[in-house]
Amino acid sequence: MEPIVSLQELKDQLSLTSDQQDDDPLIAGKIDAAQDHVERLLGYRIRVRYDDEILRPVPPALKEAVLQLATWWFENREAATDMSRELPFGVREIVNEYRDWTF
């Protein structure tokens, strides 16, 4: 499925110019991994639940969660850093707001 965040959106978030292309494969991988992680926390696939073509646009908050997580992983590439924590501030809160709570 198509990511909800484009390569250019994440590059803008990272303050990278479009002519800086050396890290594009790495950045694209961070987008895919972040969206996959957010979707596992949500309990559903975002593009299945929301579709811009049938008037159910992806909520901006979910895009923000993917952007924040992908940015965090890009900037903190090591598994253990002095700043490591479970998720960046805000991502968990956004996910909890949109999560399917089933018991």
C-alpha distances in whole Angstrom, upper triangle without the diagonal:
4,6,9,12,13,15,18,17,18,20,22,22,23,26,25,26,23,26,26,23,24,22,19,17,18,17,13,14,15,12,10,13,14,10,11,14,14,12,15,17,16,16,13,9,9,7,9,12,12,11,13,14,16,18,16,15,14,17,18,19,16,15,18,18,15,17,20,19,17,20,22,21,21,25,26,25,27,27,30,32,34,32,29,28,26,24,24,27,25,21,23,24,21,19,23,23,19,19,20,23,24,27
4,6,9,9,11,14,14,15,17,19,19,21,23,22,22,20,23,23,20,22,20,16,15,17,15,11,13,14,11,9,13,13,10,11,15,14,13,16,18,17,18,15,11,10,8,11,13,12,11,12,13,16,17,15,14,12,15,16,18,14,13,16,16,13,15,18,17,16,18,21,20,20,23,25,24,27,27,30,31,34,31,29,28,26,23,23,25,24,20,23,24,21,19,23,23,20,20,21,25,26,29
4,5,7,9,12,11,11,14,16,16,17,20,19,20,18,21,21,19,20,18,14,14,15,12,9,11,11,7,7,10,10,7,9,12,12,11,14,16,15,17,14,11,9,8,12,13,12,12,12,15,17,18,16,13,11,13,14,15,12,10,13,13,9,11,14,14,12,15,17,16,17,20,21,21,24,24,27,28,30,27,25,25,22,20,20,22,20,17,19,21,18,17,20,20,17,18,20,23,25,28
4,7,10,12,10,11,14,15,14,17,19,19,20,19,22,22,20,22,19,16,17,17,14,12,13,13,9,9,12,10,8,11,13,11,11,15,16,14,16,14,11,8,8,11,12,10,10,10,13,15,15,13,10,7,10,10,11,9,6,10,11,8,9,13,13,12,14,17,17,17,20,22,22,25,25,28,28,30,27,25,24,22,19,19,20,18,15,18,19,15,15,18,18,15,17,19,22,24,28
4,7,8,6,7,10,11,11,13,15,15,16,15,19,18,17,19,16,14,14,14,11,10,12,11,7,9,12,10,8,12,14,12,13,17,17,17,19,17,14,11,11,15,16,13,13,13,16,18,18,16,13,10,12,10,12,10,6,9,10,7,7,11,11,10,12,15,15,15,17,19,20,23,23,26,26,28,25,24,23,21,18,17,19,17,15,18,19,16,16,19,19,17,19,21,24,27,30
4,5,5,7,9,10,11,13,14,13,14,12,15,15,14,16,14,11,12,13,10,8,11,11,8,10,13,12,11,14,17,16,16,20,21,20,22,20,17,14,14,17,18,16,15,14,17,20,20,18,15,13,15,13,15,13,10,12,13,10,9,13,14,11,13,16,16,15,18,20,20,24,25,27,27,29,27,25,25,24,21,20,22,20,18,21,22,19,20,23,23,21,22,25,28,30,34
4,6,5,6,9,10,11,12,11,11,9,12,12,10,13,11,7,9,10,7,6,10,10,8,10,13,13,13,16,17,17,18,21,22,22,24,22,19,17,17,21,22,20,19,18,20,23,23,22,19,17,18,16,18,16,12,14,15,12,10,14,14,11,12,15,15,13,15,18,18,22,23,26,25,28,25,24,25,24,21,20,22,21,19,23,24,21,22,25,25,24,25,27,31,33,36
4,5,5,6,9,10,10,9,9,7,11,11,11,13,12,9,12,13,10,10,13,13,11,14,16,15,15,19,20,20,21,24,25,25,27,25,22,20,19,23,24,21,20,18,21,24,24,23,19,17,18,16,18,17,13,14,16,14,11,14,16,13,13,16,17,14,16,20,20,24,25,28,27,29,26,26,26,26,23,21,23,22,20,24,25,22,23,27,26,25,27,29,33,35,38
4,5,5,6,9,10,10,11,10,14,14,14,16,14,12,14,14,11,11,14,12,10,13,16,14,14,17,18,17,19,22,22,22,24,23,20,17,17,21,21,19,18,17,20,23,22,20,17,15,15,12,14,14,10,10,13,11,8,11,13,11,11,14,15,14,16,19,19,23,24,27,26,27,24,24,24,24,20,18,20,18,17,21,21,19,20,23,23,22,24,27,30,32,35
4,5,5,6,8,9,11,11,14,13,13,14,12,10,12,11,8,9,11,9,8,12,13,11,12,16,16,16,18,21,21,21,24,22,20,18,18,22,22,20,20,19,22,25,24,22,19,16,17,14,15,14,10,10,12,9,6,9,10,8,7,11,12,10,12,15,16,19,21,23,22,24,21,21,21,21,17,16,17,17,16,19,20,18,19,23,23,22,23,26,29,32,35
4,5,5,6,5,7,7,10,9,10,12,10,9,12,11,8,10,13,11,11,14,16,15,16,19,20,19,22,24,24,25,27,26,24,21,22,25,26,24,23,22,25,28,27,26,22,20,20,17,18,17,14,14,15,13,10,12,13,10,9,13,13,11,12,16,16,20,22,24,23,25,22,22,23,23,20,18,20,20,19,22,24,21,23,26,26,25,27,30,33,35,38
4,5,5,6,7,8,12,11,13,15,13,12,16,15,11,13,16,14,13,17,18,16,17,21,21,20,23,26,25,25,28,27,25,22,22,26,26,24,23,22,25,27,26,25,21,19,19,16,17,17,14,13,15,14,10,12,14,12,10,14,15,13,14,17,19,22,24,26,24,26,23,23,24,24,21,18,20,19,19,23,23,21,23,26,26,25,27,30,33,36,39
4,5,8,10,12,15,14,15,17,14,14,16,15,11,13,15,13,12,16,17,14,16,19,19,18,21,23,23,23,26,25,23,21,22,25,25,23,23,22,25,28,26,24,21,18,18,14,15,15,12,10,12,11,7,9,11,10,7,11,13,11,11,15,17,20,22,23,21,23,20,20,20,21,17,15,16,16,15,19,20,18,20,23,23,23,25,28,30,33,36
4,5,9,11,13,11,13,14,11,12,15,13,10,13,15,12,12,16,17,15,17,20,20,19,22,24,24,25,28,27,25,23,24,28,28,26,26,25,28,31,30,28,24,21,21,18,18,18,15,13,14,13,10,10,12,10,7,10,11,9,9,12,14,17,20,21,19,21,18,19,20,21,18,15,17,17,17,21,22,20,22,25,25,25,27,30,32,35,38
4,7,10,12,10,13,14,13,13,17,15,13,15,18,16,16,19,20,18,20,23,23,23,26,28,28,28,31,30,28,26,27,30,30,28,28,26,29,32,31,29,26,23,23,20,20,20,17,16,18,16,13,13,16,14,11,14,15,12,12,16,17,21,23,24,22,23,21,22,23,24,21,18,20,20,20,24,25,23,25,28,28,28,30,33,36,39,41
4,7,8,7,9,11,10,10,14,13,11,14,16,15,15,18,20,19,20,23,24,24,26,28,29,29,32,31,28,26,27,30,31,29,28,27,29,32,31,30,27,24,25,21,22,22,19,18,19,17,14,15,17,14,12,15,15,12,12,16,17,20,23,25,23,25,22,23,25,26,23,20,22,23,22,26,27,25,27,30,30,30,31,35,37,40,43
4,5,5,8,11,11,11,15,15,13,15,18,17,17,20,22,21,23,26,26,26,28,31,31,32,34,33,30,28,28,31,32,29,29,27,29,32,32,31,27,25,26,23,24,24,20,20,22,20,16,18,20,17,15,18,19,16,16,20,20,24,27,28,27,28,26,27,28,29,26,24,26,26,25,29,30,28,29,33,33,32,34,37,40,42,45
4,5,7,10,11,9,13,14,12,13,17,17,16,19,21,21,22,25,26,26,28,30,31,31,33,32,29,27,26,30,31,28,27,25,27,30,30,29,26,24,25,23,24,24,20,20,22,20,17,19,21,17,16,20,20,17,18,21,21,25,28,30,29,30,28,29,30,30,27,25,27,27,26,30,31,28,29,33,33,32,33,36,39,42,45
4,6,9,11,10,14,15,14,15,18,19,19,21,23,23,25,27,29,29,30,33,34,34,36,35,32,30,29,33,34,31,30,29,30,34,34,33,29,28,29,26,28,27,24,24,25,23,20,22,23,20,19,22,22,18,19,23,22,26,29,31,30,32,30,30,32,32,30,28,30,30,29,33,34,32,33,36,36,35,37,40,42,45,48
4,6,7,8,12,12,11,13,16,16,17,20,21,21,23,25,26,27,29,31,32,33,35,34,31,29,29,32,33,31,30,29,31,34,34,33,30,28,29,26,27,26,23,23,24,21,18,20,21,17,16,19,18,15,16,19,19,22,25,27,26,28,27,27,29,29,27,25,28,28,27,31,32,30,31,35,35,34,35,38,41,43,46
4,5,5,8,10,10,11,14,15,15,17,19,20,21,23,25,26,27,29,31,31,33,32,29,27,27,30,32,30,29,28,30,33,33,32,29,27,28,26,27,26,22,23,24,21,18,20,20,17,16,19,18,14,16,19,18,22,24,27,26,29,27,27,29,29,27,25,28,29,27,30,32,30,30,34,35,33,34,37,40,42,45
4,6,8,9,10,11,13,14,16,18,19,20,22,23,25,26,28,29,31,32,34,32,30,29,28,32,33,32,31,30,32,36,36,35,31,29,30,28,29,27,24,24,25,21,19,21,21,17,16,19,17,13,15,18,16,19,22,25,24,27,26,26,28,28,26,25,28,29,27,31,33,31,31,35,36,34,35,38,40,42,45
4,6,5,6,9,10,11,12,14,15,16,18,20,21,22,24,26,27,28,30,29,26,26,26,29,30,29,29,28,30,34,34,32,29,26,27,25,25,24,21,21,21,18,16,17,17,13,13,15,13,10,12,14,13,16,19,21,21,24,23,22,24,24,23,22,25,26,24,27,29,27,27,31,32,31,32,34,37,39,41
4,5,5,6,9,10,11,12,14,15,16,18,20,21,22,24,26,27,28,27,24,23,23,26,28,26,26,25,27,30,30,29,26,24,25,23,24,22,19,19,20,17,15,17,17,13,13,16,14,11,14,16,15,18,21,24,23,26,25,24,25,25,23,22,25,25,23,26,28,26,26,30,31,29,30,32,35,37,40
4,5,5,6,9,10,11,12,14,16,17,18,20,21,23,24,26,27,26,23,22,22,25,27,26,25,26,27,30,31,29,27,24,26,24,25,22,20,21,20,17,16,18,17,13,14,16,14,12,15,16,14,17,19,23,23,26,25,23,25,24,23,22,26,26,23,26,29,27,26,30,31,29,29,31,34,36,38
4,5,5,6,9,10,11,12,14,15,16,18,20,21,23,24,26,25,22,22,22,25,27,26,26,26,29,31,32,30,27,24,25,23,23,21,19,19,18,15,14,16,14,10,11,13,10,8,11,13,10,14,16,19,19,22,21,20,21,21,19,19,23,23,21,24,26,25,24,28,29,28,28,30,33,34,37
4,5,5,6,9,10,10,12,14,15,16,18,20,21,22,24,23,21,20,20,23,25,23,24,23,26,29,29,27,24,21,22,20,20,18,15,16,15,12,11,13,12,8,9,11,9,7,10,13,11,15,17,20,20,22,20,19,20,20,18,17,20,21,18,21,24,22,22,25,26,25,26,28,31,33,35
4,5,5,6,9,10,11,12,14,15,17,18,20,21,22,21,18,17,17,20,22,21,21,21,23,26,26,25,22,19,21,19,20,17,15,16,16,12,11,14,13,9,11,14,12,10,14,16,14,18,19,22,22,25,23,22,22,21,19,19,22,22,19,22,24,22,21,25,26,24,24,27,30,31,34
4,5,5,6,8,10,11,12,14,15,17,18,20,21,20,17,17,18,21,22,22,22,23,25,27,28,26,23,20,22,21,21,18,16,17,16,12,12,14,12,9,11,13,10,10,13,14,12,15,16,19,20,23,22,20,20,19,18,18,21,21,18,21,24,22,20,24,25,24,24,26,28,30,32
4,5,5,6,8,10,10,12,14,15,16,18,20,19,17,17,18,21,22,21,22,23,25,27,28,25,22,19,20,19,18,15,14,14,13,9,9,11,8,5,8,9,7,7,10,11,10,13,14,17,18,21,18,17,17,16,14,14,18,18,15,18,20,19,18,21,23,21,21,24,26,28,31
4,6,5,6,8,10,11,12,14,15,16,18,17,14,13,14,17,19,18,18,19,21,24,24,21,19,15,17,15,15,13,10,12,11,7,7,10,8,5,9,11,9,9,13,14,14,17,17,20,21,23,21,19,19,17,15,15,18,17,14,17,19,17,16,20,21,19,19,22,25,27,29
4,6,5,6,9,10,11,12,14,15,16,15,12,12,13,16,17,17,18,19,21,23,24,21,19,16,18,17,17,14,12,14,13,9,11,13,11,8,12,13,11,12,16,16,15,18,18,21,22,25,23,20,20,18,16,17,20,19,16,18,20,18,16,20,21,19,19,21,24,25,28
4,6,5,6,9,10,11,12,14,15,15,13,14,15,17,19,19,20,22,24,26,26,23,21,18,19,18,17,14,13,14,12,9,11,12,9,8,11,12,9,11,14,14,13,15,14,18,19,22,20,17,17,15,13,15,18,18,14,16,19,17,15,19,20,19,18,20,22,24,26
4,5,5,6,8,10,11,12,14,14,12,12,14,17,17,17,19,20,23,25,24,21,19,15,16,15,14,11,10,11,8,5,8,9,6,5,9,9,8,10,13,13,13,15,15,18,19,21,18,16,15,13,11,11,14,14,10,12,15,14,12,16,17,16,16,18,20,23,25
4,5,5,6,9,10,10,12,11,9,8,10,13,14,14,15,17,20,21,21,18,16,12,14,14,13,9,9,11,9,6,9,11,8,8,12,13,12,14,17,17,17,19,18,21,22,25,22,19,18,16,13,14,16,15,11,13,15,13,11,15,16,14,14,16,19,21,23
4,6,5,6,9,10,10,10,8,9,11,13,14,15,17,19,21,23,23,20,18,15,16,17,16,12,12,14,11,9,12,13,11,11,14,15,13,15,18,18,17,19,18,21,22,25,23,20,18,16,14,16,18,17,13,14,17,15,12,16,17,15,14,15,18,19,22
4,5,5,6,9,10,11,10,11,14,15,16,17,19,21,24,25,25,22,20,16,17,17,15,12,13,14,10,9,12,12,9,10,13,13,12,14,17,16,16,17,16,18,20,22,20,17,15,12,10,13,15,14,11,11,14,13,10,13,16,14,13,15,17,18,20
4,5,5,6,9,9,9,9,12,14,13,14,17,19,22,22,22,19,17,13,13,14,12,8,10,11,7,7,11,11,9,10,13,13,13,16,18,18,18,20,18,20,22,23,20,18,16,13,10,12,14,12,8,9,11,10,7,10,12,10,10,12,14,17,19
4,5,5,6,6,5,6,10,11,11,12,15,17,20,20,20,17,16,13,13,15,13,10,11,13,10,9,13,14,12,13,17,17,16,19,21,21,21,23,21,23,25,27,24,21,19,16,14,16,17,15,12,12,14,12,9,11,13,10,9,10,13,15,18
4,5,5,7,8,10,13,13,13,16,18,21,23,24,24,20,20,16,17,18,16,13,15,16,13,12,16,16,13,15,18,18,17,20,22,21,21,22,20,22,24,26,24,20,18,15,14,16,18,17,13,12,15,13,10,12,14,12,10,11,12,13,16
4,6,8,10,11,15,15,14,16,19,22,25,24,24,20,20,16,16,17,14,12,14,15,11,12,15,15,12,15,18,17,17,20,22,21,21,22,20,22,23,25,22,19,16,13,11,14,15,14,10,9,11,10,7,8,11,10,7,9,10,12,14
4,6,8,8,12,12,11,13,16,19,22,21,21,17,17,13,13,15,13,10,13,14,11,12,16,16,14,16,19,19,19,22,24,23,24,25,23,25,26,28,25,22,19,16,14,16,17,14,11,10,11,10,6,7,9,7,4,6,9,11,14
4,7,9,12,11,11,14,17,20,22,21,22,18,18,15,16,18,16,13,16,18,15,15,19,19,17,19,22,22,21,24,26,26,26,27,25,27,28,30,27,24,22,18,17,19,20,18,15,13,15,13,10,11,12,10,7,6,8,9,12
4,6,9,8,7,10,13,17,19,18,19,15,15,13,14,17,16,12,15,17,15,14,18,19,17,19,22,22,22,24,27,27,26,28,26,29,30,32,29,26,24,20,19,21,22,19,16,15,17,14,11,13,13,10,8,8,11,12,15
4,6,5,6,9,11,14,16,16,17,14,14,11,13,16,15,12,13,16,14,13,16,18,17,17,21,21,21,23,25,26,25,27,26,29,30,32,29,27,25,21,19,21,22,20,16,17,18,15,12,15,15,12,11,11,14,15,19
4,5,5,6,8,11,14,14,14,11,10,7,10,12,12,8,10,13,12,11,14,16,15,16,19,20,20,22,24,25,25,27,26,29,30,32,29,26,24,21,19,20,21,18,15,16,17,13,11,14,14,10,11,12,15,17,20
4,6,5,6,9,11,11,12,10,9,8,11,13,14,11,11,15,15,13,16,18,18,18,21,23,22,23,26,27,27,30,29,32,33,35,32,29,28,25,22,23,24,21,18,19,20,17,15,18,17,14,14,15,18,20,23
4,6,7,11,12,11,13,10,11,10,13,16,17,14,15,18,17,16,19,21,21,21,24,25,25,26,29,30,30,32,31,34,35,37,34,31,29,26,24,25,26,23,20,21,21,18,16,18,18,14,14,13,17,18,21
4,7,10,12,11,11,8,9,8,11,14,14,12,14,17,16,16,19,21,20,21,24,25,25,27,30,30,30,33,31,34,35,37,33,31,29,26,23,24,25,21,19,19,19,16,14,16,15,11,11,11,15,16,20
4,7,9,8,8,5,6,5,8,11,13,11,12,15,15,15,17,20,20,20,23,25,25,26,29,30,30,33,32,34,35,37,33,31,29,26,24,24,24,21,19,20,19,16,15,17,15,12,13,14,17,19,23
4,5,6,7,5,5,7,10,13,15,13,13,17,17,16,18,21,22,21,24,26,26,27,30,31,31,34,34,36,37,39,35,34,32,29,26,26,27,24,21,23,22,19,18,20,19,15,17,17,21,23,26
4,6,6,5,4,7,10,12,15,14,13,16,18,17,18,21,22,22,24,26,27,27,30,32,32,35,35,37,38,39,36,34,33,31,27,27,27,24,22,24,23,20,20,22,20,17,19,20,24,26,30
4,6,7,8,10,14,16,19,17,17,20,21,20,22,25,26,25,27,30,30,30,33,35,35,38,38,40,41,43,39,38,36,34,31,30,31,28,26,27,27,23,23,25,23,20,22,23,26,28,32
4,6,8,11,14,16,19,18,18,21,22,22,23,26,27,27,29,31,32,32,35,37,37,40,39,42,42,44,41,39,37,35,31,31,32,28,26,28,27,23,23,25,22,19,21,21,25,26,30
4,6,9,11,14,17,16,17,20,21,21,22,25,26,26,28,31,31,32,34,36,37,40,39,41,42,43,40,38,36,34,30,30,30,26,25,26,25,21,21,23,20,18,20,21,24,26,30
4,7,9,12,14,13,14,17,18,18,20,22,23,24,26,28,29,29,32,33,34,37,36,38,39,40,37,35,33,30,27,27,27,23,21,23,22,18,18,19,17,14,16,17,20,22,26
4,6,9,11,11,11,14,15,15,17,19,20,21,22,25,26,26,29,30,31,34,34,36,36,37,34,32,31,28,25,24,24,21,19,21,20,16,16,19,16,14,16,18,21,23,27
4,6,8,7,7,11,12,12,13,16,17,17,19,21,22,23,25,27,28,30,30,32,32,34,30,29,27,24,21,21,21,18,16,17,17,13,13,16,14,11,14,15,19,21,25
4,5,6,7,9,10,11,13,15,16,17,19,20,22,23,25,26,27,30,30,31,31,32,29,27,25,23,20,19,18,15,14,15,14,10,11,14,11,9,13,15,18,21,24
4,5,5,6,9,10,10,12,14,15,16,18,20,21,22,24,25,28,28,30,29,30,27,26,24,22,19,17,17,13,13,15,14,10,12,15,12,11,15,18,20,24,27
4,5,5,6,9,10,10,12,14,15,16,18,20,21,22,24,26,26,27,27,28,24,23,21,19,15,14,13,10,9,11,10,6,9,11,9,9,12,15,18,21,24
4,5,5,6,9,10,11,12,14,15,17,18,20,21,22,25,24,26,26,27,24,22,20,18,14,14,14,11,9,11,10,7,7,11,10,8,10,14,16,19,23
4,5,5,6,9,10,11,12,14,15,16,18,20,21,24,24,26,25,27,23,22,21,19,15,14,15,12,10,13,13,10,11,14,13,12,14,17,20,23,26
4,5,5,6,8,10,10,12,14,15,16,18,20,22,22,24,23,24,21,20,18,17,13,11,12,9,8,11,11,8,10,14,13,13,15,18,21,24,27
4,5,5,6,8,10,11,12,14,15,16,18,20,20,21,21,22,19,17,15,14,10,9,10,7,5,8,9,6,7,11,11,11,12,16,18,21,24
4,6,5,6,8,10,11,12,14,15,16,19,19,21,21,22,19,18,16,15,11,11,12,11,8,11,13,10,10,14,14,13,14,17,20,23,25
4,6,5,6,8,10,10,12,14,15,18,19,21,20,22,18,17,17,16,12,11,12,11,9,13,14,12,13,16,17,16,17,21,23,26,29
4,6,5,6,9,10,11,12,14,17,17,18,17,18,15,14,13,13,9,7,9,8,7,11,12,11,12,15,16,16,17,21,23,26,28
4,5,5,6,9,10,10,12,14,14,16,16,17,14,12,12,10,7,6,9,9,7,10,12,11,11,15,16,16,16,20,22,24,26
4,5,5,6,9,10,10,14,14,16,16,18,16,14,14,13,11,10,13,13,11,14,16,15,14,18,19,19,19,22,24,27,29
4,5,5,6,8,10,13,14,16,15,17,14,13,14,14,11,9,12,13,12,15,17,16,16,20,21,21,21,25,27,30,32
4,6,5,6,8,11,12,13,12,13,10,10,10,11,8,7,10,12,11,13,16,15,16,19,20,21,21,24,26,29,31
4,6,5,6,8,9,11,11,14,12,10,11,11,10,9,13,15,13,15,18,17,17,20,22,22,22,25,26,29,31
4,6,6,9,11,13,13,15,13,13,14,15,13,12,15,17,15,18,21,20,20,23,25,24,25,28,30,32,34
4,6,9,11,12,11,13,11,11,13,15,13,12,15,17,16,19,21,21,21,24,26,26,26,30,31,34,36
4,6,8,9,7,10,8,8,11,12,12,11,14,17,16,18,21,21,21,24,26,26,26,29,30,33,34
4,7,9,9,12,11,10,13,14,14,14,17,19,18,20,23,23,22,25,27,27,27,30,31,33,35
4,5,6,10,10,9,12,13,14,15,18,21,19,21,24,24,24,26,29,29,28,31,32,34,35
4,7,10,10,8,10,11,12,14,17,20,18,19,22,23,22,24,27,27,26,29,29,31,32
4,7,8,6,9,11,13,14,17,20,19,20,23,24,23,25,28,29,28,30,31,32,33
4,5,5,9,12,13,13,16,19,19,20,23,24,24,26,28,29,29,32,32,34,35
4,6,9,13,14,14,16,19,19,20,23,24,25,26,29,30,30,33,33,35,36
4,6,10,11,10,12,16,16,17,19,21,21,23,25,27,26,30,30,32,33
4,7,8,9,12,15,14,15,18,19,19,21,24,25,24,27,27,30,30
4,6,7,9,12,12,12,15,17,16,18,20,22,21,24,24,26,27
4,7,9,11,10,9,13,14,13,15,18,19,18,20,20,23,23
4,6,8,6,7,10,11,11,13,15,16,16,19,19,22,23
4,6,6,8,10,11,12,14,16,17,17,21,22,24,26
4,6,7,8,10,11,13,14,16,17,20,21,24,26
4,6,5,6,9,10,11,13,14,18,19,22,24
4,5,5,6,9,10,11,12,15,17,20,22
4,6,5,6,9,10,10,13,14,17,19
4,5,5,6,9,10,13,14,17,19
4,5,5,7,9,12,14,17,20
4,5,5,6,9,11,14,17
4,6,5,8,9,12,15
4,6,9,10,14,16
4,7,9,12,16
4,6,9,12
4,6,10
4,7
4
